[in-house]
């Protein structure tokens, strides 16, 4: 802002230039004779008027530049990312990590949010039920605050399925709430409830940032999204394009009653047992425009928190790639859990894995098409169990505004057990 103003201001000596031009213009008339005192006084008065006019124009220009900068700061497309605490990754997205704040300004509180409503018309086969459902799936509010240039707070409060009643589902939940402190320019510390730094969707799940009505199935049932834990996290950015995350946090509490499924073991930091903590490490590279590569590892020494002697440690490996070059896009992800112990092995849950690949094409600034093929299995350790899931999603996204999206996709399942749901999904979503 100050740099813009400096470029528009003139040195005082520069104000004499119009006066000199005036004198030169009058030169032919005065050169023929010696000017009188009255004539010189008239030239000086004319010069003074031009100097005052120039000063007034410069002051007006400064005011316009100031107003324009304020408008850009308050209403820029990046403002929703500052409020939401989420990065945006596609062609219409801003690059970067999970950075909800515009560093450098203090004492500022920002509010934002996102939401989405879904309609499903799916036909069941092989024993699967039909699905005819309209669901306002999520309503989210963000509240963030900067205490000073190096200390800030981020939070997200979520309502799922429109309302909460004991027997009818729904949820009001805190999705994250943490303090972040910059220890150095390249190193930050976070403490509180945080999104675990794994996968594509877990940290970036606002509806306009991904294709398809529902989030990718692999990132629901294998990773699983939305996955938050309580603890501390170090975020290190040693050089442009590189980021390393190390997080020590609460872990799962799986059980034999739920076939040791990792998604069923989430406690979401609500009086969560912490007999055995977990740690997660991730490396992410965004050194080439339109490209993101990342890999993460997590370990928990007892995935049942000491409640099952037949279960032991859990190890997660995951990697993903995002490429956006012009109109063409590609997302791909692989994730695998290995659970120790005879308990998980007895039901095939000692191996839980999945992957998906999603090519896309952006026709223009508003319309994009995609195809996603997903395979996942939460009992992959047993060859005798018909538990593998396979799903195609083909569809369109329409962005009438970068922060508003309408979605349509056709779902085709080919599950190993023959219980499939095929049909149409429609959705609308927003963020701000």
N, C-alpha and C positions, 0 to 999 in steps of 0.2 A: 504494500500500500504506500509506504513512504517512498519506495523506489519509484513508483509511478509518479508521485507528486514531484519528486526531484527532477524527473525528466521533463516535466511540463513547465517548471519555473525558469525564468530568465535571469541572468546575472544583471545587476544594476547597470553595468556598462551597456548591456544589450538594449536597454530602454532608450539610449541615446541614438540608436540606429534610425528609428523613424524620424527623429528630429533632424538628423543629418540628411536623410532623404528629402525632408521638407525644404531644408536649406538649399540642397542641390537643385531641387525642382524650381525654386525661386531664383536660382543663380543667373540664368540668362537675362532676367529682367533687371537684376541688381548689378550685373557685371559691367553694364555700360556706364555706370556712374557710381559714385560713393553713396551708400545708403544713408538715409537720415536716421536720427535716433528714433523717431516714431516708427519708421519702417522696421528697424531691428527689434523694437519692442513688440510689434505685431507678429513677427516671426517667432519670437520667444513664447508669446502667449499661445500661438498655434501649436508649438511643440509641447507645451505643458498640457494642453487639452488632449493631444494624442497619447501622451504618457499616462494620464489619468484613465483614458479609455482602455489602454492596454492592461493596466493594473486591474480594472474592473473585470475584463474578460478572463484574465488569469485566475482571479478569485472565483468566478463562476465555474471555470473548468475544474478547479480543485474540488468544489462542492459536488459537481457531477461525478468526478472520479470516486470521491468518498462514498456517495450514495450508491454507485454501481457496485463498488467492492462490498458494501454492506448487504446489498441484494443478493450478490453471488454467494456470500458467506451463509446467508440465512436460507436461501432457496435453491442451492445447487443440488444436482442429482446425488452428490455424495452425502448430503445431509442425513438421508435415511440410514446410511451405513453407520454414521457417527451415533445416531440415536439407537440403532438396533443392536449394536455390538456384533454385527456379522459382516463378513466379507462377501463380495459378490464376484462370481468367477467367470460367467459366460461373456459373449460379445457385448452384451448390454451391461456387464458387471464391471466393477472396479477391482483391480488386482490388489492383492495384499492378504495378510493374515488376519487373525481374529483381533481387530483393533477398533473398538467402538468409539474412540475419542479422537478429536482433532487436537493434537498436542500443541502446547504453547499458549493456551488461554486458560485461565483459572477462574474459579467461582461460577462456573456455568453448569446449569442443570438442563438435561435434554430428555425429551419424552418421544417415544416412537412406538411402533408395533407392527404386527402383521396378522393376517387371518386367512382362512380358506373354508369354502363350503364344497361338499362333494355330493354327486348323485351317481348311484351305481344301479345298473340294470344287467344282472348277470344270471345266466342259466346254469343250473347245476346238473352234473351227470355223474354216474358211478356211485351214487349215494350222497353226493354233495348237495346242499340245499340251494334253491334259487335265492337270489338277493335282489331286493327292490328297496333301496334305502336313500333317503335324503338326510344329510348330516352336516351341520355346521361344525366341522371337525375341530377347528382351533380358533381361539381368539386370544391374542397375545399383546401385552403391554410391556414396553421397556422403560426403565427409569435409570438414568445414569447421571453422575455428578463428578465434576473435577474440583478437588479441594485446592490444588495448586498445579503448577506445570508438571509435577512429577508424581502426583498422587491422585488416584481416581477410583470411582466405584461404578460397577456395572451390575444390572439386575434384569431379570425377565420373569414375569408372572403370567401363567397360562391357565385358560379355561378350556377344557376339552369336552366336546359333545354338548355344548350349549348350556348344560345345567348339571347339578349334582344331586342325586337322590340315592339312598342306600341300596336299593334293588334295581336301579335303572342305569347304572354306570355314570359316566361323567367324572370330571376331575378338576379340581383347582390345585395347581402345583407351582412351586417355585422351580424354575428351570435352571437358573444360575443366579448367584449373588456373590460377588467377590470384590476385594480390594486389590488394586494393582499399583505398584510402586516402581518407578524407574530407578534402578540402582546405578546404572551408567547409561550412556546413550545407546549402547547395544545390548543391555541386559535389564530385564524386568522381572519382578517377583509378584506372583499372584497368590492370594490366600482366601479361601472360602469355598463355596460351591461352584464348580466349574464344569464346562463341557469337556469330556475326555478328548484329547487331540488325536483322533483316529478317523480314517475314512474321508469321504467327500461331503456327506450330508450332515454328519453330527454337529459340526460347527456352523454350517451354512445351509439352512433348511427353510428359508423364507420362500414362499410359493413362486415368486417370479424368477428365482435363481436356478430352477431345475425343470426338466421336461417331465411330463406325466402327471396325472392327477394324484396318485399316491407316490410316496417316497419309494425308492428302489427296495424291493423285498429283501435283498441280501443285507442291506443296511438297516433293516428292521429286525431280522431274526438271527443274524450271525454277529453283528458288531456290538450291540444293537442300538439304533437311534430311537429317541433322543436319550443319550447316555450321559448322565452327570454324576459327579462324585465330589466328596468334600476332601480338601487337602491343601497342598501347596504346589505351586508350579513355577519353574524358571523358564523364561523365554529368552533365548539368545539369538541375536542377529549379527553374526560376526562380520558379514560383508553383504553388499547388495545381492539379493536373490537367494540367500541362504538363511534358514531358520532352524533352530534346534529347540525342542521342548522336552523338559524332564518334569514329570509330575508324580508325587507321592500322595496316595489317596485311599479312600475307603474302597472296598471291593464287593464282589457278589456274595450272595448266600444262596447257592443252588440247593436242590434237594432231589432225592430219589422219587418223591411223590410227583414231581414235574419233569421226570426223565432227565434231570440235570441240564435242562435247557438254559442257556446263558441269559436269554431275555427274561425268563421268569425269576432269575436271581438278582435282578436290580432292586436296590433299596432306596435309591434317590435321596439319600442323606436325610431320611426321616427316622430318627432314632436308630440309625443303621448300626448293626454290630460291627465292631472294629477290632476283633481278635487278631485278624490277619489282614494287614494292609496290602495294597497292590502298588506297583509303580509302572508308569508308561513312559516310553521314550520315542520321540519322533524326529525325523529329519525331513525337511521340505525344501525343494529347490524351485524357484520361479525366475531363474536367471535369463530365460529367453522369452520374449513377448509371446503371450498366448499359450505358454506351456507351464504346467505344474506337475512335478513328480514328487512323491512322498512315500515313505515307508515307516512303519511303527512296530514296536514290540511292547508287550505287556506281560507281567508275571504276578501271580497271586499264589502264595504258598499253600493256602487251604481254601478252596473255592466254596466250601460249606461253612466256613467260620467255626470249625470244630464240632459241628453237629452230626457228622457222619464219618465214622472210622473207615469206611470203605471208599472214601474219596480223598483226593490230595490236591496237588498243585494244578494250576491252570496256566497255560502259556498261549498267547495270541500273537500271530504274525499277520500283518496286513500291508498291502501296497496299492497305490493307485496312480493313474495318469490322467491328466486333463490336457487336451490339445484343442486350441481354437485358432484356425488359420483362415482368415477371410470368412466365407460363408460356411465352411466345413468345420464340424466339431466332432470330438470323440472323447468319451469317458470310459474308463475301464478300471475295475477294482477286483482284488482278490483278498479274502480273509480266511484264516484257519485257526481254530482252537484245538489244543491238545490237553485233555484232562486226565490226570493220573488217578489210579485206583481201580479196584475191581468193580465198584459200584457203577461208575460211568461206563466201563467196558461191558458190563452185563447187558446194557440196553443200547450199546453202540454209540453212546454220547461221548466216548473218549476222543472222538474226532468229530468236530462240527465245522463245516466249511461252506464257502460259497463264492461265486464270482458273477460278474455281469459285464457286458460290453454294450455301449450305447453310442452309435454314430448319429449325427444330426446335421441338418442343413438349414441355414438361416436365409430365407428367400429375400428378405429386406429387413428394415428396422422393426417390423411389427410381426411377421409371420415366420414360424419355424416348424420343421417336421423332424421326427425322431423315430428310431426303432431301438428297442432294448430287449436283449435276451439275457435271462437270469437263470442260474442254477444254484440251489442251496440244499443243505442236508444237515439237520441237527442230530442225526443218528448215523453219520457216515461210517462209523467204526464197525457197523454190523452189515455184512453182505446179505444177511437173511431178512433184513427189515426193509420193506418197500417205503422208504421215507424221503427219497429225493424229490424235490420240487423243481419243475421247469416251467418257465413263463415267458411269453412274448408280450410286449406292449408296443403298439404302433399308433402314432397320433400326431396331433398338431398343438402348438401353443400360439396364441395371439396376444401380443402386447400392445393394446391401444395407447398405453403409457408405459415407460420403462418399469414403473413400480406397480402395475396392474396387469394381471394375466387371466385369460380365459383358456381352458384346457379341454382337450378331447383325446381319449385314447381307447383303442380296442384291445381287450385282454384275451389272450389265448393260453390256457394251461394244458400241460401234458405231464401230469404227476405220475410217479411210479405206482401209486396205489389206485390210479384210475379215478380218483375223486377230484373232479375239475370244475372250475367256474369260469365260463367264457361269456364275454359280452362287453357292454359299453360303460365307460366311466366319463363323467363330465365334472368339471370343476371351475371355480373362480377364486382368485386369490389376490392379495395386495400386501404392500409393505410401505412404511413411511418413517 
